[in-house]
């Protein structure tokens, strides 16, 4: 893959409108399967293919809706 179609994590963050740290977390979680790790004397950085970003579906935030969760058992009070 050519370097022209690869974006740095900062460029990917700008492209998706999220923070750099969010992109790094997604890279570590494996959300970009074709991301490449590059090692240089100055440190490690990742290159993410533009195709991965275009096909990327952002994870939903927060807790799932109650309709998605398993139904909870109703509690009944015992008479004392």
N, C-alpha and C positions, 0 to 999 in steps of 0.2 A: 504494500500500500504506500502511496507516495505521501511525503510529509505535507503536501498541500491539502490533502483531505483529512489530515489529523489536526486536532486542536489540543492545546495545553489545557490543564484543568481550569486555569483562570479564564481562558477563552470559552471553554465549555460552560462555566458558571455564567458568564455574560450572555451566552447564547440562550441558556435556559432561564435566565433571570433569577438565579439562586446564588447563595453564598459559596465561595470557594470551599469552605469546610464541608458543605453539603455534598458537593461533587466528590470530595475525597472520601467521605463516608460511603457514598454509593459505589465508588471504585472498590473500596475494601469489602463491601457487601457483595460484589460481583455483579452489579446491575449493568455494567458495561463489559460484556464478555470479550470484546475485541480490543480492550484497552491494552496498551503496551507500556511496560515499565522501562524507562531509560535511565541508565546510570552514567553520571558524569563526575569529574573531579569535584564539582561544586555540590553534588548531591543527587538524589533520585527524584525523577519527575515522571509523570504519566502523560501519554498521548492517547487521546480518545478519537476514534473515527467519527467523522461527521454523520455517517450513515447510522451509527448507534444513537446519536443524539436526535436525529430526525425520527427514528422509530421508537424513541423512548417514551414510555408512559409514566408520568410522575406518580409515585406511590401516594395513596390516600393518607391523610393525616388523622390522627386521633383514634378513638375507639370505634369499632364497627357499630352500625345502627342496631337497635334492639331487634328489628325484624330479621337481621342477618344472624344474630346469635341464637343459641339453643334456647328453647322456652324454659323459663324458670319455674320451679315448683312453687305452688301457692302454699303459704304457711297458714295453718289454722291454729287458733288459740284453744287450749284445753280449758275447760271450766275448772275453777279452783275448788 
